[in-house]
Amino acid sequence: MPPPGPPVSSPLRSKHRTTALVLISAVLGLVYSFFYHAAAINAWLPGVKMSDPELFWVTLVSDAVLGLLALCLVPAAIRHDSEELEEDTYIGPPSALVAGLVVITVWQVSPLAIAAGAVVIISISSRISASWTIPAVCASIFSVLIAELAFFHTQPGIDWAVVGLVAAATVVLVLFGTVRGYHLRSLLREQPRR
């Protein structure tokens, strides 16, 4: 009898891994949020200075509320079902797509949610489905447009360079998730042969 191969990573995520991803997203989001708001107060970055104290507090509170919402939705957004292992045509629970799209829609609006959005984009694209990945990319672009129109009043209109940068980052995350998804599926196909 041949020795068993290395353990195969299942798309089914344990509670410990989910908790770790949420904690990592929260810590990275808090660090980014702190530096973003410090930059807004001190005008460290061009176009980020918040001269109006009321606008600063609105931005800070909306960041906290939307960021906490995104972090709370991450476990639902990255959830997998056992049916994904049994049926090739089953992508995942629809609730995961809905929760994921909400998280991605706020990932550029709320600095606290930026890491959570990246995790969710990777998770959604690792399911290897255009019907999930395309809405995720659209939600990401929609998110940066909302951020540009709602929070960056120092510049008239939309900074298309920022939109392009976020779109490029989204494509990189999608590519990473797609490669991860194909890798997991190839490992799962090889597992019964061992």
VENMO-V830286 format. One record per helix or strand of 3 or more residues. SS is the DSSP state (H for helix, E for strand). FROM is the first residue (numbers start at 1). TO is the last residue. If there is no record, write none. Layout:
ss->[SS | SS]
from->[FROM | FROM]
to->[TO | TO]
This chain:
ss->[H | H | H | H | H | H | H]
from->[15 | 53 | 83 | 94 | 111 | 130 | 160]
to->[42 | 77 | 86 | 106 | 125 | 151 | 191]
